[in-house]
């Protein structure tokens, strides 16, 4: 198995037929079919369910597809880093950003840096904190803007902004702010990674929250709150995602929970000059 063979496999999986993949790869169909059969023989298991018109991935094929994508991204990242060493006027910054940050402070940092540094190109990966940390480990991204809490011992962590939690609720439900006791009487929408932290905070006050939905993305949490599914608890900057005509974003007067936006990267990692400039820009 080699990277070229994995590229063939990914293309076949995405195109759905050998003929379409062969056309996209600018090669004839028979040798591509042979490569896929050799790959299955080497791994000792079927990767495709072959139909009359389309082929689909088996469960094993889906696993290989996910891993192959990561390997191909790593190979692409390695090539870009090597090319970046020989460039002087233009570099690529591969940055991971959580959704609640990219639409607010992260967007401000990126736009401000581009305004002062012409010729810089960003490749932004949006995912939750733990997914971005995995991509850092695999060197798919240079650095990430994420939120605490997380296990940070293996990374270099730079604190940027500390924020309180806010409540996103149906417009007009509360006045200018809301208390934890009031929230305990409402159906709540929570981030999955915040669930235990939030429920522990309620419990410490002798309150029992009622959760109606748990999800993984700030945009989803806010979207559901705007549709009156429940009241969402989000970090302060995520209020920038809220449509003010549909919902209110209010301070929680007695909430003990804080989140910090941080810049994380591998210690002693190689960075192109543009990445170092960007990190200095947001840390100044």
C-alpha positions in Angstrom: 0.0 0.0 0.0 1.3 3.4 -0.9 0.0 7.0 -1.0 -0.7 6.8 -4.7 -2.8 3.7 -4.2 -4.7 5.4 -1.3 -5.4 8.4 -3.6 -6.9 6.1 -6.1 -9.0 4.4 -3.4 -10.3 7.8 -2.1 -11.2 9.0 -5.6 -13.1 5.8 -6.3 -15.0 6.1 -3.0 -15.9 9.7 -3.7 -16.8 9.2 -7.4 -18.9 6.1 -6.8 -17.8 4.2 -9.9 -14.4 3.0 -11.3 -15.1 4.6 -14.6 -15.8 8.1 -13.1 -12.7 7.8 -10.9 -10.5 6.7 -13.8 -11.7 9.7 -15.8 -10.9 12.1 -12.9 -7.5 10.5 -12.4 -6.7 10.7 -16.2 -6.1 6.9 -16.4 -7.9 4.0 -18.0 -10.3 1.8 -16.1 -8.6 -1.6 -16.1 -5.4 -0.6 -14.3 -7.5 1.3 -11.7 -9.7 -1.8 -11.1 -6.5 -3.9 -10.7 -5.1 -1.5 -8.1 -8.4 -1.7 -6.1 -8.3 -5.5 -6.2 -4.7 -5.6 -5.2 -5.5 -3.3 -2.3 -8.3 -5.6 -1.1 -6.0 -8.6 -1.5 -3.2 -6.9 0.6 -5.7 -6.0 3.4 -7.5 -9.3 3.2 -11.0 -7.9 3.2 -13.5 -6.4 0.8 -13.5 -2.6 0.7 -16.4 -2.1 -1.8 -20.0 -3.4 -2.3 -20.2 -3.6 -6.0 -23.5 -2.9 -7.7 -24.6 -2.7 -11.3 -24.2 1.1 -11.5 -22.4 2.2 -8.4 -20.1 0.9 -5.7 -20.4 1.6 -2.0 -17.9 1.3 0.8 -18.1 -1.6 3.2 -17.7 -0.8 6.9 -14.0 -1.6 6.6 -13.8 0.6 3.5 -15.3 3.5 5.4 -12.6 3.1 8.1 -9.9 3.0 5.4 -11.4 6.0 3.7 -11.3 8.1 6.9 -7.7 7.1 7.7 -6.6 7.6 4.0 -8.0 11.1 4.0 -5.9 12.0 7.1 -2.8 10.5 5.5 -3.3 12.4 2.3 -3.9 15.6 4.2 -0.7 15.0 6.2 1.2 14.4 2.9 -0.2 17.6 1.5 0.7 19.5 4.7 4.3 18.1 4.6 4.7 19.3 1.0 3.3 22.7 1.8 5.7 23.1 4.8 8.7 22.1 2.6 7.6 24.5 -0.1 7.1 27.2 2.5 10.8 27.0 3.5 11.7 28.2 0.0 9.2 31.0 -0.3 9.9 34.5 1.0 6.8 36.5 0.1 3.9 34.2 0.5 3.0 31.4 3.1 0.1 29.3 4.1 -1.3 29.3 7.6 -3.2 26.1 8.5 -5.4 27.2 11.4 -8.0 25.2 13.3 -10.8 27.2 14.9 -13.9 26.2 16.9 -17.2 27.5 15.5 -18.0 29.8 18.5 -14.7 31.6 17.8 -14.4 31.8 14.0 -17.6 33.9 13.7 -16.5 36.4 16.3 -13.0 37.1 17.7 -11.3 34.6 15.5 -12.7 36.3 12.4 -11.5 39.7 13.7 -7.9 38.4 14.3 -7.8 36.8 10.8 -9.1 39.8 8.9 -6.9 42.2 10.9 -3.8 40.1 10.2 -4.6 39.8 6.4 -5.1 43.5 6.2 -1.5 44.0 7.5 0.1 41.1 5.7 -0.6 40.9 2.0 0.2 37.6 0.3 -0.7 35.4 3.2 -3.1 32.5 2.7 -5.2 30.9 5.4 -6.5 27.3 5.3 -9.1 27.2 8.1 -10.3 23.9 9.6 -13.5 24.2 11.7 -14.3 21.5 14.2 -14.8 21.0 18.0 -11.9 21.4 20.4 -11.0 17.7 20.6 -11.1 17.1 16.9 -8.7 20.0 16.4 -6.3 18.7 19.0 -6.2 15.4 17.1 -5.3 17.3 13.9 -2.6 19.1 15.8 -1.1 15.8 16.9 -1.2 14.6 13.2 0.4 17.9 12.0 -2.5 18.6 9.7 -2.8 22.1 11.1 -0.1 24.5 12.5 -2.1 25.8 15.5 -5.6 26.1 16.7 -7.9 28.6 18.5 -10.0 26.5 20.9 -11.7 26.7 24.3 -10.8 25.4 27.7 -11.2 23.1 29.5 -9.2 20.2 27.9 -6.1 18.2 28.8 -3.3 20.5 27.8 -0.1 18.9 29.1 1.2 17.9 25.6 0.6 21.3 24.0 1.9 24.8 24.4 -1.1 26.9 25.4 -1.4 30.7 25.2 -4.4 32.3 27.0 -6.2 35.0 24.9 -9.7 35.8 26.2 -11.6 34.7 29.3 -15.4 34.6 29.1 -18.4 33.9 31.2 -21.3 31.7 30.0 -24.4 33.3 28.6 -27.9 32.1 28.0 -29.5 32.2 24.5 -33.3 32.1 24.9 -36.6 32.9 23.2 -36.9 36.7 22.7 -38.5 38.5 25.6 -38.5 35.4 27.9 -36.3 37.2 30.5 -35.3 40.8 31.2 -31.7 42.0 31.0 -30.1 39.0 32.7 -31.0 35.5 34.1 -30.0 33.5 37.2 -29.1 29.8 37.5 -32.3 29.2 39.5 -34.3 30.6 36.6 -32.4 28.5 34.1 -33.0 25.3 36.1 -36.7 25.7 35.4 -36.1 25.9 31.7 -35.5 23.2 29.1 -31.8 23.5 28.3 -29.6 22.9 25.2 -26.0 22.0 26.1 -22.7 21.4 24.4 -21.7 17.7 24.9 -18.3 18.6 26.3 -19.8 21.1 28.7 -22.6 18.8 30.0 -20.9 17.5 33.1 -19.4 20.9 33.9 -22.8 22.6 33.7 -24.7 20.0 35.6 -22.1 20.0 38.3 -22.4 23.8 38.6 -26.2 23.5 39.0 -25.8 20.7 41.5 -23.4 22.8 43.6 -26.2 25.3 44.0 -28.7 22.6 44.9 -30.4 22.9 41.5 -31.4 20.1 39.1 -31.3 21.2 35.4 -33.6 19.8 32.7 -31.7 19.1 29.5 -33.7 18.5 26.3 -30.8 18.4 23.8 -27.1 17.8 23.7 -25.0 18.6 20.6 -21.4 19.4 19.5 -21.4 22.7 17.7 -22.1 26.3 18.9 -24.0 27.0 15.7 -26.3 24.1 16.3 -26.9 25.1 19.9 -27.8 28.7 18.9 -29.9 27.6 16.0 -32.1 25.4 18.2 -32.4 28.1 20.8 -33.6 30.5 18.1 -36.3 28.0 17.3 -37.4 27.9 20.9 -36.4 24.3 21.4 -34.9 25.4 24.7 -32.4 27.8 26.3 -28.8 27.4 25.3 -25.8 27.9 27.5 -22.9 29.3 25.4 -19.6 31.2 25.9 -20.0 35.0 25.7 -18.4 35.4 22.2 -20.9 32.8 20.8 -23.6 35.5 21.2 -22.2 36.9 17.9 -23.9 33.9 16.3 -27.3 34.9 17.5 -30.0 36.5 15.3 -31.2 39.3 17.6 -34.6 39.4 15.9 -35.2 35.8 17.0 -33.5 35.3 20.4 -31.9 37.1 23.2 -28.3 36.5 24.5 -28.2 37.3 28.2 -25.7 37.3 31.0 -26.1 34.7 33.7 -25.7 36.7 37.0 -24.4 33.9 39.2 -22.9 31.4 36.8 -19.5 30.1 38.2 -18.4 28.6 34.8 -15.8 30.4 32.7 -14.2 29.4 29.3 -11.0 30.8 27.9 -10.2 31.1 24.2 -6.6 29.9 23.8 -4.0 29.4 21.1 -2.5 25.9 21.1 0.3 24.3 19.1 2.9 21.6 19.5 6.0 22.7 21.5 9.1 23.2 19.4 7.2 22.7 16.2 8.5 24.1 12.9 6.4 27.1 11.7 6.7 29.1 8.5 7.5 32.8 9.1 3.8 33.8 8.4 2.6 31.4 11.1 5.0 33.0 13.7 3.9 36.5 12.6 0.2 35.5 13.1 0.8 34.0 16.5 2.7 37.1 17.6 -0.1 39.3 16.2 -2.9 37.7 18.3 -0.7 37.4 21.4 0.4 41.0 21.5 
